[in-house]
């Protein structure tokens, strides 16, 4: 892993992407966490996406630093990054995601990642058969008295 991490600031976005992708295989290792936190701020959206996915979704670590990094990503310019951050925050039951998650659930088209963020926030093991975005939004409002 130290060899991979050495390339986290490489000038080539392809190399930095490969670093983010590879570190996603080790999302709970201290060195990986620190590097993924750095890559979540990269100028390249695909790198931010994979770093956010690796740390937020694949990883199980939880800390104020990780949660704050995920909160910053819910306003990212890239939809994939925003949604991966929603899932990561839902997994950690961080209430700061609720307003963004509810807004996404009320859109005409709701993605699988938004549904995943909702059911994780609701402490469900997986999505409910037949439920739509509005059902998850109602359950979140009831659960969190919104």
Secondary structure, DSSP 8 states (H G I E B T S, - for coil): -HHHHTTTT-S-HHHHHHHHHHHGGGTTSHHHHHHHHHHTT-SSHHHHHHHHIIIIII-----HHHHHHHHHHTT-SSHHHHHHHHHHHHHTT-GGGHHHHHHHHTSSS--HHHHHHHHHHTT-SS--TT--HHHHHHHHHHHTT-
